[in-house]
């Protein structure tokens, strides 16, 4: 999206775009169209690469501890670069010469506000996840074959994230935002803008919903929450579950990544390997979700169902 904005309005832009203004709001630096498109894109690529390199080889504890900072940096950085690019294009729009471009104060203020808002939202969502995980962790049982002592309550919690699906959701989301900005700023005609925005927005929402999953087992039964905000949620009361077990599954077995429906039933596949699998009492259908420590979650579900077992 960052690279595409100047090209979307190239017929209404001068040969060189004003990209920087001095204190007197007079353009003092410019770039050709291709450079104005590539330069901010490279900044974004460097930012993402720096994050990936920093996390490479680090343990889960480090990744969890740094998740709020990473989420905040990527969200706010993406919004800032997109807003700055839109401001540059807007200021040069329908100008015959770059010296006629005026600094778009309103756009810059809006960009800064949106950047701060994106950072705050990213931070709050990440901290909320960590708080939920830290609250549930102490209640996890000690082994797969468990007994629940009278008067005690046990809770199991696990979460899985697919970073590649998250990245695709972010990319398609940025494209959708770019199309919306282009439409709102008059940078592109409504027809093509809506044709880009609608499918990209729907794709981004669908990918975001399948990129992260959180499973928890308690006296109420099994709860599986999707997406970065933990919504939507699927719930099964303990009495509705006939049995639970852990099973290794691969994307090739279930038909791919994400929310899959096939002969095995329903599988939420975010990574290969261990899955928590339940079989319901009503139709005997299976539901599987790829989460760590699935055997312990299955053991707790079976323990909760023990009184109902005939």
C-alpha positions, 0 to 999 in steps of 0.5 A, a space after each residue: 500500500 505504501 508503494 502503491 499510493 504514488 502510482 495510483 495518482 501518478 497521472 495527477 502528480 508532477 515529475 518530481 514530488 515534494 517530500 520535505 518542507 522547511 520551517 516556512 512550509 516551502 518544499 526544500 527536498 524532492 524525489 522522482 515518483 519511483 523513489 517516493 514510492 520505494 523509499 518509505 517501503 524500504 523503511 517498512 521492510 527494514 523495520 519488519 526485518 529488524 523485528 524478525 532478526 531480533 526474535 530469531 532464536 529467542 525463547 518463548 519467554 523472551 517473545 512473550 515479554 517483548 510482544 507488546 513492544 513489537 506489536 506497538 512498533 509495527 502497528 504505529 510504524 505502519 500507520 505512520 508510514 502510510 499516513 506520511 505517504 498519503 500526506 506527500 501524495 495529497 500535497 503534490 496532487 494536481 500540482 504542475 510543479 513540486 514548488 507549488 506543493 503545500 505542507 498538508 498540516 491537517 493530514 499530518 496531525 491526523 497521521 500523528 493521532 492515528 499513529 498514537 491510537 494504533 500504538 495504544 490499541 496494539 499495546 492494550 491488546 498485547 498486555 491483555 493477552 499476557 494478563 489472561 495467560 498469567 492469570 490462567 497459568 497457575 491453575 494448570 494441573 500437573 499431569 495428564 492423568 489427573 484427579 480433581 480434589 474436592 472443593 478445588 477448581 482447575 483451569 487449563 489455558 493454551 494459545 497459538 499464533 501463526 505469524 505468517 497468517 498475521 503478516 498476510 492479514 496486516 498486508 491486506 489490511 494496509 492495502 485496504 486502508 490505503 484504498 480507503 485513504 485514496 478514496 477519502 483524499 480524492 487520490 483515486 476514483 471510487 470504482 477502483 478504490 472500492 474494488 480494492 478495499 472490499 476484498 482486501 478488508 474481508 481477507 484481512 479480517 478472515 486471516 486475522 480471525 484465523 491467525 491466533 487461537 486461545 483455548 481454555 478448559 474450566 468447569 464450564 467446559 471448553 472455550 476456543 477464542 479466535 483472533 487478536 481480540 479473542 472474538 468470535 468464541 466457540 464454547 462447549 459445556 463439559 457435559 456436551 463433550 463425550 471424550 477428549 484426546 491429544 493427536 498430531 495433525 498436519 495441514 496436509 491431513 486437514 486440507 490447509 491452514 486456518 479453519 478447516 472442515 473435512 472428514 475429520 470434522 473441524 480443525 483449527 490448524 495454525 501449526 503442525 503437530 499436537 492438537 486438542 481433539 474433542 468428540 461431542 455427545 450429540 452428533 459425535 463430531 470432532 473438533 480439533 485445535 492446534 495448541 501446545 500442551 493439548 494432552 493436559 487440556 484433554 486430561 482435564 476435560 475427561 476428568 470433568 466428564 468423569 461423573 457423567 461417564 456411564 
